[in-house]
Amino acid sequence: MTSHPPHPLKTAEWLLEHAQDPRVRVLDCRYALSDPLVGRVAFLAGHVPGAVYADLETDLSGPVQPGGAGGRHPLPDPDVLAGWLGRVGIGNDSVVVCYDDPSTGQGFYAARAWWLLRWLGHPQVFVLNGGWPAWQAAGGAVSTDDAAHAPTTFTPRVQPGMVAGAQDVQARAPGTVLIDSRAPARYRGEVEPIDRKAGHIPGAVNRDWSGVLDGAGHWRSPEVLGVHLNAGNAPTITYCGSGVSATPNLLARELAGVPLGPDNRLYAGSWSDWISDPARPVAVGTED
């Protein structure tokens, strides 16, 4: 019998209570696509005590490939990611809490880290509900010190059923819901600030990732998330621009009752991978 994963969120109050647990490790995932230094500068200015900075480009992504296959933020090599985790003190027995700053409008980097660790077969990984602002509001201490965790070994147990490629998207079974997590204007092809083609994958429906959070940056209830995703129990493949902002919708789907796996997959390369092959079709407008 397959066991259900633990609830994917932790509160700031939980982290305050368990911060001294030697098994607990914290990843600060703050970042900004518009300025790659913003997150590291914020980390240096103050972070959860003991936190390790996880950089989207260098730690949570692999190298970009010539021609764009794999997208703008390819999945890292599992052994490379596992090696980094071990070097910063995260092992297979660690309880990992990931946070970012949803007040910036880009509260999806912690979910990317959460998804990656789950992909490596690590169930004890969580997203801090409300992120950095919630930690501050709870009276959490602020540190500017570097973490000093002893290196350890992280052995990956990759879960291939969590990932879809372009071929899986093209050959998806009838009834599979293809979810585009980007802003509606990008989905419709009206604007494209990042990638070289505008539009979406034909047949995709739009579920803007930001709909998973309330105005304070906390995750909405499972019932509201189910309405937001509007996929019922159907299998889903979820994508965004490069496999980062789709991850909140994947977490939301788990909260709504469908765990990561064959029925809740990430198209990791996403739109930036899709358009790397000019033969793949592109749609504009809306489809739901």
MIMIDO-583790 format. One record per residue (C-alpha): residue number from 1; residue in one letter; z, y, x. Coordinates in Angstrom, 3 decimals, m for minus. Each point is the difference from the previous one (the first is absolute). Last residue first. Layout:
% residues N
resi->NUM	resn->A	up->Z	north->Y	east->X
...
% end
This chain:
% residues 288
resi->288	resn->D	up->m21.351	north->27.497	east->m12.096
resi->287	resn->E	up->m3.092	north->0.115	east->2.240
resi->286	resn->T	up->m0.138	north->3.600	east->1.221
resi->285	resn->G	up->m2.630	north->1.964	east->1.860
resi->284	resn->V	up->m1.636	north->m1.217	east->3.192
resi->283	resn->A	up->m0.997	north->m3.460	east->1.222
resi->282	resn->V	up->m0.915	north->m1.293	east->3.468
resi->281	resn->P	up->m1.850	north->m3.205	east->0.841
resi->280	resn->R	up->0.368	north->m1.865	east->3.315
resi->279	resn->A	up->m3.192	north->m0.052	east->2.071
resi->278	resn->P	up->1.150	north->2.967	east->2.113
resi->277	resn->D	up->2.757	north->m2.140	east->1.553
resi->276	resn->S	up->2.751	north->2.256	east->1.376
resi->275	resn->I	up->0.387	north->1.245	east->m3.592
resi->274	resn->W	up->2.323	north->m2.851	east->m0.948
resi->273	resn->D	up->2.114	north->0.378	east->3.134
resi->272	resn->S	up->0.854	north->3.645	east->m0.727
resi->271	resn->W	up->0.544	north->m0.889	east->m3.664
resi->270	resn->S	up->2.616	north->m2.666	east->0.695
resi->269	resn->G	up->0.368	north->m1.779	east->3.340
resi->268	resn->A	up->3.089	north->m1.828	east->m1.246
resi->267	resn->Y	up->m1.203	north->m0.988	east->m3.436
resi->266	resn->L	up->3.601	north->m0.657	east->m0.959
resi->265	resn->R	up->0.860	north->m2.928	east->m2.232
resi->264	resn->N	up->2.222	north->m0.494	east->m3.052
resi->263	resn->D	up->m1.002	north->m3.237	east->m1.752
resi->262	resn->P	up->m0.585	north->m1.921	east->3.262
resi->261	resn->G	up->3.237	north->1.320	east->1.511
resi->260	resn->L	up->2.392	north->2.911	east->m0.372
resi->259	resn->P	up->2.261	north->m0.597	east->m2.972
resi->258	resn->V	up->m1.016	north->0.726	east->m3.623
resi->257	resn->G	up->2.986	north->1.143	east->m2.114
resi->256	resn->A	up->m0.228	north->3.769	east->m0.493
resi->255	resn->L	up->1.906	north->0.550	east->3.256
resi->254	resn->E	up->m2.639	north->m2.105	east->1.743
resi->253	resn->R	up->m2.735	north->2.117	east->m1.571
resi->252	resn->A	up->1.796	north->3.121	east->1.160
resi->251	resn->L	up->0.076	north->m1.362	east->3.557
resi->250	resn->L	up->m3.758	north->m0.578	east->m0.162
resi->249	resn->N	up->m0.484	north->3.462	east->m1.515
resi->248	resn->P	up->2.074	north->1.478	east->2.833
resi->247	resn->T	up->m2.231	north->m1.894	east->2.478
resi->246	resn->A	up->m3.256	north->1.616	east->m1.097
resi->245	resn->S	up->0.877	north->3.179	east->1.922
resi->244	resn->V	up->m0.433	north->m1.862	east->3.292
resi->243	resn->G	up->m2.999	north->m2.338	east->m0.186
resi->242	resn->S	up->m2.632	north->2.440	east->1.247
resi->241	resn->G	up->m1.267	north->2.101	east->m2.891
resi->240	resn->C	up->1.701	north->m1.867	east->m2.845
resi->239	resn->Y	up->m0.050	north->m3.660	east->m1.041
resi->238	resn->T	up->1.601	north->m2.450	east->m2.400
resi->237	resn->I	up->m1.155	north->m3.471	east->m0.964
resi->236	resn->T	up->1.624	north->m1.183	east->m3.214
resi->235	resn->P	up->0.519	north->m3.274	east->m1.847
resi->234	resn->A	up->0.668	north->0.531	east->m3.708
resi->233	resn->N	up->3.607	north->m0.046	east->m1.196
resi->232	resn->G	up->m0.226	north->3.378	east->m1.710
resi->231	resn->A	up->m2.325	north->2.297	east->1.911
resi->230	resn->N	up->0.996	north->3.384	east->m1.407
resi->229	resn->L	up->1.223	north->1.233	east->3.413
resi->228	resn->H	up->1.796	north->3.026	east->m1.436
resi->227	resn->V	up->1.207	north->m1.956	east->m3.057
resi->226	resn->G	up->1.523	north->m2.677	east->2.223
resi->225	resn->L	up->1.511	north->2.711	east->2.174
resi->224	resn->V	up->1.675	north->1.521	east->m3.057
resi->223	resn->E	up->1.574	north->m3.355	east->m0.895
resi->222	resn->P	up->1.011	north->m0.716	east->3.586
resi->221	resn->S	up->1.835	north->3.338	east->0.101
resi->220	resn->R	up->m1.326	north->2.847	east->2.142
resi->219	resn->W	up->0.525	north->0.179	east->3.741
resi->218	resn->H	up->1.786	north->3.095	east->1.253
resi->217	resn->G	up->m1.825	north->3.012	east->1.443
resi->216	resn->A	up->1.908	north->2.585	east->m2.024
resi->215	resn->G	up->m2.897	north->0.659	east->m2.378
resi->214	resn->D	up->m0.349	north->m3.701	east->m0.750
resi->213	resn->L	up->m1.889	north->m2.457	east->2.182
resi->212	resn->V	up->m2.481	north->m2.777	east->m0.858
resi->211	resn->G	up->m2.562	north->2.500	east->m1.315
resi->210	resn->S	up->m0.633	north->1.192	east->3.550
resi->209	resn->W	up->m2.122	north->m3.115	east->0.624
resi->208	resn->D	up->m2.778	north->1.307	east->m2.269
resi->207	resn->R	up->m1.068	north->m2.919	east->m2.184
resi->206	resn->N	up->m3.798	north->0.164	east->m0.298
resi->205	resn->V	up->m2.024	north->m2.954	east->m1.224
resi->204	resn->A	up->m2.483	north->m1.819	east->2.225
resi->203	resn->G	up->m3.184	north->m1.585	east->m1.367
resi->202	resn->P	up->m2.293	north->1.474	east->2.643
resi->201	resn->I	up->1.930	north->0.937	east->3.156
resi->200	resn->H	up->0.690	north->3.723	east->m0.017
resi->199	resn->G	up->m1.624	north->3.365	east->0.616
resi->198	resn->A	up->m0.597	north->2.222	east->3.000
resi->197	resn->K	up->m1.501	north->m1.015	east->3.338
resi->196	resn->R	up->0.908	north->1.162	east->3.503
resi->195	resn->D	up->3.747	north->m0.406	east->m0.438
resi->194	resn->I	up->2.709	north->2.649	east->0.301
resi->193	resn->P	up->m0.198	north->2.936	east->m2.422
resi->192	resn->E	up->m2.125	north->m1.702	east->m2.662
resi->191	resn->V	up->m0.380	north->2.002	east->m3.209
resi->190	resn->E	up->m1.611	north->m0.660	east->m3.388
resi->189	resn->G	up->m0.462	north->m3.716	east->0.696
resi->188	resn->R	up->1.902	north->m1.109	east->m3.099
resi->187	resn->Y	up->2.565	north->m1.814	east->2.150
resi->186	resn->R	up->0.378	north->3.067	east->2.214
resi->185	resn->A	up->0.619	north->2.234	east->m3.014
resi->184	resn->P	up->2.458	north->m2.518	east->m1.458
resi->183	resn->A	up->2.237	north->m0.134	east->3.089
resi->182	resn->R	up->m0.149	north->m3.355	east->1.765
resi->181	resn->S	up->1.481	north->m3.331	east->m1.092
resi->180	resn->D	up->m3.201	north->m1.807	east->m1.013
resi->179	resn->I	up->0.992	north->m3.176	east->m1.853
resi->178	resn->L	up->m2.348	north->m2.984	east->m0.415
resi->177	resn->V	up->1.249	north->m2.071	east->m2.941
resi->176	resn->T	up->m0.917	north->m3.691	east->0.187
resi->175	resn->G	up->m1.153	north->m1.188	east->m3.417
resi->174	resn->P	up->m3.233	north->m1.487	east->1.280
resi->173	resn->A	up->0.585	north->m1.406	east->3.478
resi->172	resn->R	up->m0.460	north->2.165	east->3.043
resi->171	resn->A	up->m3.122	north->m0.711	east->2.058
resi->170	resn->Q	up->m0.688	north->3.591	east->1.091
resi->169	resn->V	up->3.673	north->0.761	east->0.545
resi->168	resn->D	up->0.516	north->m3.262	east->1.868
resi->167	resn->Q	up->m2.997	north->0.800	east->2.210
resi->166	resn->A	up->1.440	north->3.438	east->0.745
resi->165	resn->G	up->3.202	north->m1.602	east->1.205
resi->164	resn->A	up->3.160	north->m0.878	east->m1.894
resi->163	resn->V	up->3.484	north->m0.398	east->1.441
resi->162	resn->M	up->3.297	north->m1.321	east->m1.409
resi->161	resn->G	up->m1.162	north->m3.635	east->0.078
resi->160	resn->P	up->m0.159	north->0.142	east->3.800
resi->159	resn->Q	up->3.819	north->0.009	east->0.300
resi->158	resn->V	up->0.666	north->0.149	east->3.755
resi->157	resn->R	up->3.135	north->m1.667	east->1.315
resi->156	resn->P	up->0.772	north->2.321	east->2.899
resi->155	resn->T	up->2.716	north->m0.806	east->2.551
resi->154	resn->F	up->2.038	north->3.082	east->0.882
resi->153	resn->T	up->1.892	north->m0.320	east->3.263
resi->152	resn->T	up->2.728	north->2.367	east->1.172
resi->151	resn->P	up->0.391	north->3.268	east->1.875
resi->150	resn->A	up->3.483	north->1.536	east->m0.065
resi->149	resn->H	up->0.259	north->2.985	east->m2.301
resi->148	resn->A	up->0.601	north->3.402	east->1.586
resi->147	resn->A	up->m1.465	north->2.414	east->m2.546
resi->146	resn->D	up->m0.802	north->3.433	east->1.402
resi->145	resn->D	up->2.414	north->2.742	east->m0.981
resi->144	resn->T	up->m0.844	north->2.883	east->m2.339
resi->143	resn->S	up->2.300	north->m1.226	east->m2.753
resi->142	resn->V	up->0.644	north->1.084	east->m3.580
resi->141	resn->A	up->2.899	north->m1.475	east->m1.937
resi->140	resn->G	up->m0.486	north->m0.972	east->m3.625
resi->139	resn->G	up->1.487	north->2.273	east->m2.634
resi->138	resn->A	up->m1.724	north->m1.694	east->m2.933
resi->137	resn->A	up->m2.348	north->2.977	east->m0.373
resi->136	resn->Q	up->m1.094	north->m0.408	east->3.628
resi->135	resn->W	up->m0.830	north->m3.676	east->m0.470
resi->134	resn->A	up->m1.781	north->0.788	east->m3.265
resi->133	resn->P	up->m2.110	north->2.683	east->1.708
resi->132	resn->W	up->m1.001	north->m2.503	east->2.721
resi->131	resn->G	up->m1.334	north->m2.578	east->m2.432
resi->130	resn->G	up->0.538	north->0.099	east->m3.756
resi->129	resn->N	up->0.445	north->m3.774	east->m0.207
resi->128	resn->L	up->0.232	north->m1.332	east->3.546
resi->127	resn->V	up->m2.693	north->m2.666	east->0.246
resi->126	resn->F	up->1.069	north->m3.555	east->0.801
resi->125	resn->V	up->m0.553	north->m2.878	east->2.412
resi->124	resn->Q	up->1.866	north->m3.314	east->m0.078
resi->123	resn->P	up->m2.995	north->m2.156	east->m0.999
resi->122	resn->H	up->m1.678	north->m0.125	east->3.444
resi->121	resn->G	up->m3.170	north->m2.101	east->m0.189
resi->120	resn->L	up->m2.180	north->2.214	east->2.196
resi->119	resn->W	up->m1.683	north->1.284	east->m3.154
resi->118	resn->R	up->3.483	north->0.948	east->m1.274
resi->117	resn->L	up->0.447	north->2.006	east->3.181
resi->116	resn->L	up->m3.336	north->1.717	east->m0.550
resi->115	resn->W	up->0.739	north->0.779	east->m3.659
resi->114	resn->W	up->3.305	north->1.680	east->0.819
resi->113	resn->A	up->m1.639	north->2.041	east->2.784
resi->112	resn->R	up->m2.728	north->1.166	east->m2.407
resi->111	resn->A	up->2.627	north->0.683	east->m2.679
resi->110	resn->A	up->1.819	north->2.252	east->2.463
resi->109	resn->Y	up->m3.249	north->1.912	east->0.566
resi->108	resn->F	up->m0.662	north->0.716	east->m3.680
resi->107	resn->G	up->2.082	north->3.051	east->m0.797
resi->106	resn->Q	up->m2.684	north->2.535	east->0.830
resi->105	resn->G	up->0.764	north->2.863	east->m2.386
resi->104	resn->T	up->2.290	north->1.624	east->2.580
resi->103	resn->S	up->3.075	north->m0.624	east->m2.180
resi->102	resn->P	up->m0.765	north->m3.736	east->0.326
resi->101	resn->D	up->1.452	north->0.008	east->3.531
resi->100	resn->D	up->m0.139	north->m3.391	east->1.729
resi->99	resn->Y	up->2.340	north->m2.969	east->0.065
resi->98	resn->C	up->0.057	north->m3.652	east->1.025
resi->97	resn->V	up->3.071	north->m2.263	east->m0.174
resi->96	resn->V	up->m0.085	north->m3.218	east->2.047
resi->95	resn->V	up->2.568	north->m2.778	east->m0.271
resi->94	resn->S	up->m0.378	north->m1.856	east->3.293
resi->93	resn->D	up->0.155	north->m3.806	east->0.304
resi->92	resn->N	up->m3.626	north->m0.371	east->1.111
resi->91	resn->G	up->0.482	north->2.601	east->2.687
resi->90	resn->I	up->m0.204	north->3.781	east->0.192
resi->89	resn->G	up->1.352	north->1.507	east->3.214
resi->88	resn->V	up->m2.658	north->2.540	east->0.944
resi->87	resn->R	up->m1.683	north->m2.448	east->2.399
resi->86	resn->G	up->0.009	north->m2.759	east->m2.618
resi->85	resn->L	up->m1.789	north->2.151	east->m2.546
resi->84	resn->W	up->m2.576	north->1.017	east->2.601
resi->83	resn->G	up->m0.708	north->m3.628	east->0.857
resi->82	resn->A	up->m0.299	north->m0.908	east->m3.683
resi->81	resn->L	up->m2.557	north->2.766	east->m0.471
resi->80	resn->V	up->m2.012	north->m1.256	east->2.970
resi->79	resn->D	up->0.290	north->m3.602	east->m1.188
resi->78	resn->P	up->m1.169	north->0.924	east->m3.493
resi->77	resn->D	up->m3.001	north->1.995	east->1.272
resi->76	resn->P	up->0.286	north->3.307	east->m1.792
resi->75	resn->L	up->m1.693	north->0.451	east->m3.370
resi->74	resn->P	up->m2.741	north->2.563	east->0.276
resi->73	resn->H	up->0.800	north->3.648	east->m0.718
resi->72	resn->R	up->m3.344	north->1.816	east->m0.292
resi->71	resn->G	up->m1.775	north->m3.042	east->m1.414
resi->70	resn->G	up->m0.470	north->m3.590	east->1.123
resi->69	resn->A	up->m3.648	north->0.581	east->0.876
resi->68	resn->G	up->m0.348	north->3.688	east->0.951
resi->67	resn->G	up->m3.133	north->m0.165	east->2.144
resi->66	resn->P	up->1.980	north->m0.480	east->3.187
resi->65	resn->Q	up->3.447	north->m1.392	east->m0.867
resi->64	resn->V	up->3.174	north->2.030	east->m0.503
resi->63	resn->P	up->2.912	north->m1.451	east->1.968
resi->62	resn->G	up->2.761	north->m1.719	east->m1.978
resi->61	resn->S	up->2.412	north->1.689	east->m2.344
resi->60	resn->L	up->3.775	north->0.215	east->m0.539
resi->59	resn->D	up->1.081	north->0.725	east->3.580
resi->58	resn->T	up->m2.541	north->2.394	east->1.552
resi->57	resn->E	up->m1.565	north->1.737	east->m2.992
resi->56	resn->L	up->2.746	north->m0.193	east->m2.602
resi->55	resn->D	up->2.775	north->0.739	east->2.497
resi->54	resn->A	up->3.262	north->m1.851	east->m0.618
resi->53	resn->Y	up->2.972	north->1.986	east->1.322
resi->52	resn->V	up->3.129	north->m2.113	east->0.467
resi->51	resn->A	up->3.119	north->0.876	east->m1.980
resi->50	resn->G	up->3.461	north->m0.433	east->1.533
resi->49	resn->P	up->1.426	north->3.017	east->m1.799
resi->48	resn->V	up->m2.322	north->1.100	east->m2.837
resi->47	resn->H	up->m2.199	north->2.754	east->1.396
resi->46	resn->G	up->0.038	north->3.541	east->1.344
resi->45	resn->A	up->m2.216	north->2.461	east->1.879
resi->44	resn->L	up->m1.540	north->m2.788	east->2.086
resi->43	resn->F	up->m1.000	north->m1.832	east->m3.176
resi->42	resn->A	up->m1.547	north->3.143	east->m1.495
resi->41	resn->V	up->m2.028	north->0.510	east->3.180
resi->40	resn->R	up->m1.100	north->m3.638	east->m0.154
resi->39	resn->G	up->m1.089	north->0.397	east->m3.593
resi->38	resn->V	up->m1.926	north->3.224	east->0.481
resi->37	resn->L	up->m1.869	north->m1.156	east->3.126
resi->36	resn->P	up->m2.847	north->m1.759	east->m1.838
resi->35	resn->D	up->m0.992	north->3.191	east->m1.837
resi->34	resn->S	up->m2.109	north->m0.255	east->m3.178
resi->33	resn->L	up->0.808	north->m3.676	east->m0.484
resi->32	resn->A	up->3.671	north->0.900	east->m0.024
resi->31	resn->Y	up->2.777	north->m2.301	east->1.213
resi->30	resn->R	up->3.553	north->m1.108	east->m0.707
resi->29	resn->C	up->0.495	north->m3.715	east->0.576
resi->28	resn->D	up->3.607	north->m0.046	east->1.226
resi->27	resn->L	up->0.794	north->m3.703	east->0.318
resi->26	resn->V	up->3.615	north->m1.107	east->m0.436
resi->25	resn->R	up->1.579	north->m3.197	east->1.311
resi->24	resn->V	up->2.939	north->m1.799	east->m1.571
resi->23	resn->R	up->1.214	north->m3.238	east->1.596
resi->22	resn->P	up->2.879	north->1.635	east->1.855
resi->21	resn->D	up->1.399	north->1.321	east->m3.302
resi->20	resn->Q	up->1.145	north->3.534	east->0.803
resi->19	resn->A	up->m2.413	north->1.651	east->m2.457
resi->18	resn->H	up->1.075	north->m2.308	east->m2.829
resi->17	resn->E	up->1.906	north->2.406	east->m2.273
resi->16	resn->L	up->m2.197	north->2.989	east->0.786
resi->15	resn->L	up->m3.087	north->m2.157	east->m0.491
resi->14	resn->W	up->1.211	north->m1.129	east->m3.403
resi->13	resn->E	up->0.721	north->3.607	east->m0.999
resi->12	resn->A	up->m3.476	north->1.015	east->1.097
resi->11	resn->T	up->m1.348	north->m2.575	east->m2.417
resi->10	resn->K	up->m1.968	north->m3.099	east->0.919
resi->9	resn->L	up->m3.331	north->m1.080	east->m1.463
resi->8	resn->P	up->m2.076	north->m3.200	east->0.272
resi->7	resn->H	up->2.123	north->m2.234	east->m2.250
resi->6	resn->P	up->0.183	north->m3.278	east->1.910
resi->5	resn->P	up->m3.020	north->m2.299	east->0.074
resi->4	resn->H	up->m0.190	north->m2.776	east->m2.603
resi->3	resn->S	up->0.462	north->m3.521	east->1.261
resi->2	resn->T	up->m2.925	north->m2.437	east->m0.138
resi->1	resn->M	up->0.981	north->m3.428	east->m1.326
% end
